[in-house]
Amino acid sequence: MTTILETQGLTRSFGAVIAANNLNVKIEQGEIVGVIGSNGAGKTTFINMVTGYLQPSSGAIFFDGHSVLGRQPRDITRLGMARSFQVAQLFPQLTVMENALVSLVAAEGPQPSLLHPLDTRERRERAEAIFAEFGVSQYRDALVSTVPQGARKLIDIAMALVSRPRMLLLDEPTSGVSVEEKFTLMDTVMSVVRQHGVTVLFVEHDMEIVARYVTRIMAFYSGEIIANGKPRAVFDDEKVQELVIGHRIDSNVFGEVQ
C-alpha cells in the first residue's frame, strides 16, 4: 500500500506541558483510521498539526511524500487534505449552494472577480453531484441556519469533499447528532468516501461508531499513542480499557471491516 500521510517525531509543547510527544504515524491510502482518547489526550493537537492549524515544536509531516511542515491550512487543503470540524464551519446566513461555491473557490485558489466569478456552471454541477451523493439536494437553496442539525453535519462534510480531496479528516462527525441519526449519517459518509477512494482519519468519542466503521484505531493518552492496530486488538488492550474507554467493548458492535 501507498503511504499518504506520515509524521516523524512529531512533538508539540505548550510551556512545560507536552501535548504531543514523538508521534510517528503512517496512514496508508484507502484506510479508515479512528483516533480515540479522553479530553486532553493529544488527539486534536495531532489533527491540528497535520492540517497546518498548529505548528509542531519539532518533527516532520509528509503528505503524499511531500513535506507540508510550515504550510498554511489553505495550502494543505489544495494539496488534497480536507477537514471538517466538530462544530460545522458553515456560513449560516448563506444558502447551502452558496456555501458549496465558497468552498470550491477556497480549494481552487484564485479569488472570484469579474473575470473569475464565484458562481459558475461547472461549480454548480460539482456541488449538485455531491449534494445528491449525501442525500441533501433538497436543501440546496435553503439558508444553512434553517437546516436540521443532522443534515447540517452531512452538508459540512460534503463541503470538505466537494473539492475531491484524497484524504479527509473528521473531528467528531456524530457530535450533536441524535442517537437515532448517528448510524444513518455515518453510513452515508462512509458510502461516499469509499466510492471516491478517500482515505479517512477521524476523531470520535462514540466507541460504537469507531468499532463499526474503522479499519484501524490509534489510541492517544497523555500526548502519546498507547495502542495502534485493528479495532478488536486495540479495544482488548488493557491500557486502552483502563486509560481511554474504561470498559470492554461488546463484540456485537464491530462492523464488517473487522
N, C-alpha and C positions, 0 to 999 in steps of 0.2 A: 504493500500500500504506500501511497504518497503522503508524506507529512505536509500538512497545510499550515499548522501553527506550531511553533516551538519556542519555548523560553529556556534560557540557560542562566542559572544562578540569580534568578530574579528576586530582588530584595527591595523592600521599602520600609523606612523607619520614619517615625514622627517623634523627634527628640529621642528620648530613651525607650520609646515604645516601638517594637519591631512588628509591623503589621503584616509583613510577608517576608519569609526567611528562606532564601536559597531555593526558589521554586524552579524545578526542572520538569517541564511539561512537554509532551508531544501529543498533538491531536492529528489523527490520520484523516484523510479525505473520506467523507461519507459517514463518519462516526456521529453518534448522538450521545454526547457526554453530559452527565449530570454533575453539578457541583453542589455538595451539601456541607453543612456546618452551622453551628449556632451563631448568633449575632456576635460580631467582633472576631470571627474565626479567620478572616482574611479573604473571604470569597469576593466581596465587592472590590476590595483593593486590587486583587488579581485581575478582575474583569476591567477595571478602570485603567490599569496599566497597559494591558494588551490592546485596548481600544484608543489609547492616546489621551484619555482624560486625566491621567495621573502619571507623572514621570517617575520611574524607579530610582532608588538610591544607587543601585548597581545592577548589573546583569544585562542580558541581551534578549531581544524579541525578534523573531523571524516569522513573516507571513509569506507563504508560498516561496520560501527560500530567500526572501529579501528582508533586510533589516528594516524595521519600522520604528526603531528606537528614536525618540525625539520628534516624531511626526505628529501633526495635529489630527484630531479625530476626523475632520472632513477629508483629509488626505488618505487616511486609512480606510474610510468608507469607500472612497473612489477606487481603491485598490481591490475592493471586493469583500470587505469585512463589515457587515451591517450589524446594528444593535437596536434592540427595543428595551425600554426601561420598565421598572416596577410600576411607576405611575405613567400612564400613556402620555407621550410627548407630542400632543396634537394641538392645533390652534382651534380652540372651541368656537371662536367667532367666524370661522371659515367652514365651508361645506366639506364633506368627505372628499369630493373630487378635487377641490381646491387644495386640500392638504396633500393629496397624491401628486398633484402637479408641482407643488413646492418641494416635495421630497425628491422628485425626479430631477428637478433643476439643481438642487443641492448636491445630488450624487453625480451629476454630469459635469459640474464645474462652472461653465460660463453663466454669468448673471443675465437675467432677461433684460431686453431692451427693445427698442423699436425694430431693430434688425433681428433680435433673438427673443421673441415673445415667450412668455411662460406657457400660455395655453396654445398647444399645437395639436393637430390631429393625431400625430404619432404618439405623443404623451398620453392623450386621452385613450387611445386604443390600448396602450400598455396598462393604464390604470383600470380600464374596464375589464381587461383579461384577469388581472389579479383579484379584482372585486368578485368576479364570477367564481374563481377558484376557492375563495374564502367564504362564499355564500353571503356576501354583504352588498350585492349590487343594488338592492332596494334602498340603501342609504346614500347612494352617490350624491344626491342633491340636498341631503339633509345637513343642517348645521351639526357639527360634532357635539355641541352641548346638549342636543336633543336625542342623541343616540343612546340606547341602553348600554349598561356597563359591559356586559358580555360581548356585544357586538363591537363596542369601542375598543376592547382589548384585541379582538381579531383585526380590526382596522389598523391599529397601531402596529401590529406585527406585519400586516400586509404592506404598510408603508415602508417597513425595513426591507421587504422582499421585492418591492416594485422595481428597484434598480438592478435586479438579478445578481445578487452577491453570490460568492462562492461559500461564504461562511456566515452564519447567523448566531449572534449571542443574545440570549433571552434572560432578562432579570425578573424572576418571579412571575412567569407568564400567567399563573392562575390566581395571583393576588387580587383580592377584591371581587373575584368571580364566585358565584354561589356554588354550593356543593353539587347541585343538580346540573349545573352547566359545565363544570370543570373538565369532565372527560370528553364531552362533545366538543368543547373548544380545542382540547389537545389532540383529539382525533383529526380534526380539521387541519390544525397546524402541521402535524406530523405527516399527514397525507400530502399536503402541498410541498413541504420541504423534500420529502422523498421523491416526489415527482420531478422536482427540479435538481435533484442530486446535491442539495445544500448540506454542508457539514453544520452540525448544531452543537453549541455549548450553552447549557442553561443552568442558572442558579434557581433552586427551588427548595422550599421548606416542607412541602407536602410530599411525604415519603411514598404515598400511593402513586402519585404522579411519576416520581422518579423511577420507582420499581417497574412501572408499566411501560415506560416509553424509552428508556435509555439503553444503550449498548455497553456503557461503561460509566463508572462513578469515580469521582475524586472527592475524598472526604477531607475537609480542612479542619484544623484545630490549632488555635494559638499561632496563626501565621504559617503553619506548615501543613503539608499533605501527609496525613497519617495512614491513608489507605487509598489504593488506586487499582481498580480492576473490574471484573464482571460484577453486576449488581448483587447476585446471591453471595458471592465471596466477600464483598465489602460489607454487606449488611450482617453477615455472620461473624465479622471481625469483632473481637471482644472490646478493643479500644473504641471502635465506632459505636458499639452498643452503649458503652459506658459514657463516652465523652460527647457524642453527637446526637444519637436518636433516643437513647435511654431505655430501649426495649428491643425485643426481637421482632422482625417483620414476618407477618404471616405469608407463607409461600403462595397462597391463593392470589395475592395481588400482583405477582410478576407477570409481565406481558410475554408475548410470543418471541420477542427479541432475545429472551434469556436463553 
